[in-house]
Structure formats: structure tokens, C-alpha cells
Amino acid sequence: WPVLRKILSKIRNNLGILEIRFGLLNPSPPPPPPPLSSQVIGGLVWILVASTRVVPENPLGWVMFVSVFCFVGTTLWLLIFACGGNQSSFWPGLDAGFHFVAAVFYLSASVVLAYITILIGKGSTFGILKTYRLDISAVVMSHVATLLYFLHAIFSAIRWKRA
């Protein structure tokens, strides 16, 4: 036991040096993921769903609406920030609100898309296999987009509270 205690104390000391040296104990949050990553992933969802036959129309229409809405909204958001139009005090709250709504929209679209993909997979034949694979890719990308929008909403809310 004394040998094990000695090894553990050395590990703790080395971790403490790493935390101090590299700022791991710094209370400032990491920067949010860039909006361009959300935009690219959302565009991929849009393309993958559009490349399949949109059957059934109603749930996949919602997925298309969400991906187009978030793609256009993030593009406008990026242009506003690039032109410097975000100097007012209400922009951090609006930023957090938009990305929260986008995360909730994408979460609902991801669930619907996953359900439709499961239904397609149960009756899969060789002709439907390509559509099934494209839908699986769209489900993965929509969940990644949900995660990115959710992370951006969290970091925007933190920035809003500090402002």
C-alpha cells in the first residue's frame, strides 16, 4: 500500500502542475463552436433528405423546413456578425434564443427522421437500400447539427449572462 500511495501522490502532483501550467482551472468557458459548422452540417441534412424520395411527405417536410430554416437563419446570423451589426445589447440574448429554438427544432426533426428511417429499414429491399443509407446519413448529421446548435445555445447563454 505505501508504494501505491506514493504513485498516486506523484500522479496528483503532476496533474496539478498540468492544470496550473495549461490553465485547466481557468473559469472562463471555451468558445462556442463556429456557426459555420452548424451551417455545413445543416446543409448536409438538407441535401441528404432532398436526394431521397420525400415519402411520407408530412414528417420529412418538417425535416426539410427545419434544415432550410436553420441554414438560412444561420447564414443571416453569420452575415450580421460579419458586418458588425451585433454591437447592441440585445444581440447576446437574441443569439441564445435563436440557437435554442434551432436546437429544439433540430431535435424534433432528428427524432422524426430516425423514426421514418426505422420504418423504411423494416421493409427494405434492394431498391430502397440506397434511400435507407441516405436516410441513415441524414439522421446522423441531424443529430450532430442538434448537438452543435445546443452547444452554441449554451455558450451564447453564458455570454449573455456575462454581458
Secondary structure, 3 states (H helix, E strand, C coil): CHHHHHHHHHHHHHHHHHHHHHCCCCCCCCCCCCHHHHHHHHHHHHHHHHCCCCCCHHHHHHHHHHHHHHHHHHHHHHHHHHCCCCCCCCHHHHHHHHHHHHHHHHHHHHHHHHHHHHHHHHCCCHHHHHHHHHHHHHHHHHHHHHHHHHHHHHHHHHHHHHC
